[in-house]
Amino acid sequence: MSFFSVLEKRVKKVDSILCVGLDPHAADLENLKVSLPQQDQDIDDADLAFQFCNNLVQLTHHVAAAYKPNAAFFEALGPKGITNLYKLIKSIPDGIPV
């Protein structure tokens, strides 16, 4: 099934055209880091990026027609960032196009 066929099916299912951009900006990661318990604040930015974006997916999956992770944010975090981008894509529920 093509991307657009999957997207059309998803739009009809959720009655929404919302495409959620997954853009873990540095300021968002810093805000997330300071909100964590003290013992967890040594987490690296690649893991914070995954956590930030995964939280968005968990909060919006019932209304999202699609997700658009911004690869550049993850690429800037090096090899672990790329690994976490793939992990994020795999964590998005089946039937929601990426």
Steps between C-alpha positions, in 0.01 A plus 500: 500500500639842408574772754211710371256208520600443862470873570156520340382202707639658819340840431163332460549288813584791733305768311806723518768639271744569783861424414709526816852630450750335731764769542704467819638854526788553742286726722232230524762243598642731766151562643439126509837435666439746784155350561651155561590377848854600599634144461379487138638836385823348363305355204657590164328712236443209261296317764322823595406553134346153486318551829368843397370378164366172635301699757346700215407179321340356813298818552380536140478154342121493533460813283809504279460422133879477462833578663795683351819455700759761406809295423734800523441534874595137553793509256648790697517268803734257326473123460288457812264766368453302177444181699237678709331636187454143375381397848247786495368403156456140614315617813227674298189281498428292191267664254631853559718614212842647566 
